[in-house]
Amino acid sequence: MPTVLIVGASRGLGLEFVRQYAAGGWRVLATVRDPAGGRVVSEAGAEVYVCDVGDPASIARLAASMGDTRLDLLLHNAGIYGERQQFGAVDGDGFLRVMRVDALAPLKMAESFADRIVEGGIFAAVSSKMGAMSDNTSGGAYAYRAAKAALNMVIKGLSVDLAARGILTVALSPGWVRTDMGGPDAPLEPPEAVAGMRRVLAGLTAADSGGFIHYDGERLAW
Ligand SMILES: NC(=O)c1ccc[n+]([C@@H]2O[C@H](COP(=O)([O-])OP(=O)(O)OC[C@H]3O[C@@H](n4cnc5c(N)ncnc54)[C@H](OP(=O)(O)O)[C@@H]3O)[C@@H](O)[C@H]2O)c1
């Protein structure tokens, strides 16, 4: 039975990943930030761990609590959008908080968990088209855009640094999805976006490693 660790699974896309991987027969390990939110994740089929990815000590505790568990897939889904990030009024502390959670945390997760990912396994992070230079025609959202662009570079770097271990890496774009972050006007529901990203992951090859791939399989420009 393959094993996946889903990071940031309390709601939205992360919770849907838990549901679908559990239904697909995987052993699912999943993290929540607040233990009170763990029940719904456990009912969806996961073994639940607590981790605030913005805190490196919390990531270290998570790794230490997992014993010698081996992972076929580490899926870093946790992310925040940030507030007050429009031009002329950028909140600096908020900017750094988004960078910490959306860009630094996936890198620290990779450092902490690379030894546990099996040869041929995958380290994936949920990124966003908003991190693509080619997609930025509306400006604003400085922290989120910068953090997801940095995340994309992290994924590219990891594809080089983890290649010798046989680990594939990928930045996923879920599309615009109806979650707390995506809001009520988003055209996609989580089941469709997650099913698409699972298809991408299932078909990932060495040639895709370090790439940026939309939920429908399209290879995206940076
Ligand atoms: N929805 C979209 O349209 C869309 C589009 C492009 C990319 N994305 C990306 O997709 C991912 C999931 O987004 P979503 O739409 O499902 O958003 P969401 O409903 O707001 O869920 C965000 C998840 O991240 C977790 N999280 C936030 N900060 C964390 C931290 N410091 N430590 C651990 N977990 C943390 C949240 O946990 P808590 O419940 O504890 O806050 C929650 O489980 C994000 O990376 C987002 O940037 C979403």
The ligand as a Tripos MOL2 file, in Angstrom:
@<TRIPOS>MOLECULE
LIG
   48    52     1     0     0
SMALL
NO_CHARGES

@<TRIPOS>ATOM
      1 N1         -8.2130   27.7260   -3.9080 N.am      1 LIG1
      2 C1         -7.5760   28.1790   -4.9900 C.2       1 LIG1
      3 O1         -8.1870   28.7200   -5.9420 O.2       1 LIG1
      4 C2         -6.1000   28.0180   -5.1070 C.ar      1 LIG1
      5 C3         -5.4840   28.4060   -6.3110 C.ar      1 LIG1
      6 C4         -4.1130   28.2680   -6.4620 C.ar      1 LIG1
      7 C5         -3.3800   27.7000   -5.4350 C.ar      1 LIG1
      8 N2         -3.9650   27.3390   -4.2650 N.ar      1 LIG1
      9 C6         -3.1240   26.7450   -3.2220 C.3       1 LIG1
     10 O2         -3.6730   25.5280   -2.7870 O.3       1 LIG1
     11 C7         -3.2990   25.2580   -1.4370 C.3       1 LIG1
     12 C8         -4.5450   24.9440   -0.6250 C.3       1 LIG1
     13 O3         -5.4030   26.0740   -0.7100 O.3       1 LIG1
     14 P1         -6.9560   26.0350   -0.3370 P.3       1 LIG1
     15 O4         -7.6480   26.7370   -1.4300 O.co2     1 LIG1
     16 O5         -7.3880   24.6790    0.0720 O.co2     1 LIG1
     17 O6         -6.9210   27.0490    0.9140 O.3       1 LIG1
     18 P2         -7.6180   27.0140    2.3380 P.3       1 LIG1
     19 O7         -8.9810   26.4580    2.2360 O.co2     1 LIG1
     20 O8         -7.4040   28.3900    2.8670 O.co2     1 LIG1
     21 O9         -6.7120   25.9670    3.1620 O.3       1 LIG1
     22 C9         -5.3760   26.2550    3.4720 C.3       1 LIG1
     23 C10        -4.7830   25.0940    4.2490 C.3       1 LIG1
     24 O10        -3.4210   25.4340    4.5990 O.3       1 LIG1
     25 C11        -3.2780   25.2500    5.9950 C.3       1 LIG1
     26 N3         -2.2750   26.1310    6.5770 N.ar      1 LIG1
     27 C12        -2.1870   27.4780    6.4700 C.ar      1 LIG1
     28 N4         -1.1520   27.9320    7.1960 N.ar      1 LIG1
     29 C13        -0.5640   26.8450    7.7560 C.ar      1 LIG1
     30 C14         0.5360   26.6600    8.6130 C.ar      1 LIG1
     31 N5          1.2740   27.6960    9.0680 N.pl3     1 LIG1
     32 N6          0.8680   25.4090    9.0040 N.ar      1 LIG1
     33 C15         0.1350   24.3610    8.5770 C.ar      1 LIG1
     34 N7         -0.9440   24.4590    7.7710 N.ar      1 LIG1
     35 C16        -1.2770   25.6960    7.3680 C.ar      1 LIG1
     36 C17        -4.6510   25.5560    6.5710 C.3       1 LIG1
     37 O11        -4.7400   25.0700    7.8850 O.3       1 LIG1
     38 P3         -5.6600   25.8410    9.0180 P.3       1 LIG1
     39 O12        -7.0550   25.3060    8.8360 O.co2     1 LIG1
     40 O13        -5.0140   25.4760   10.2940 O.co2     1 LIG1
     41 O14        -5.5740   27.3110    8.7170 O.co2     1 LIG1
     42 C18        -5.5320   24.8310    5.5600 C.3       1 LIG1
     43 O15        -5.5430   23.4510    5.7970 O.3       1 LIG1
     44 C19        -2.5630   26.5240   -0.9590 C.3       1 LIG1
     45 O16        -1.1650   26.3150   -1.0350 O.3       1 LIG1
     46 C20        -3.0010   27.5780   -1.9650 C.3       1 LIG1
     47 O17        -2.0520   28.6200   -2.0980 O.3       1 LIG1
     48 C21        -5.3120   27.4750   -4.0770 C.ar      1 LIG1
@<TRIPOS>BOND
     1     1     2 1
     2     2     3 2
     3     2     4 1
     4     4     5 ar
     5     4    48 ar
     6     5     6 ar
     7     6     7 ar
     8     7     8 ar
     9     8     9 1
    10     8    48 ar
    11     9    10 1
    12     9    46 1
    13    10    11 1
    14    11    12 1
    15    11    44 1
    16    12    13 1
    17    13    14 1
    18    14    15 2
    19    14    16 1
    20    14    17 1
    21    17    18 1
    22    18    19 2
    23    18    20 1
    24    18    21 1
    25    21    22 1
    26    22    23 1
    27    23    24 1
    28    23    42 1
    29    24    25 1
    30    25    26 1
    31    25    36 1
    32    26    27 ar
    33    26    35 ar
    34    27    28 ar
    35    28    29 ar
    36    29    30 ar
    37    29    35 ar
    38    30    31 1
    39    30    32 ar
    40    32    33 ar
    41    33    34 ar
    42    34    35 ar
    43    36    37 1
    44    36    42 1
    45    37    38 1
    46    38    39 2
    47    38    40 1
    48    38    41 1
    49    42    43 1
    50    44    45 1
    51    44    46 1
    52    46    47 1
@<TRIPOS>SUBSTRUCTURE
     1 LIG1         1 GROUP 0 **** ****
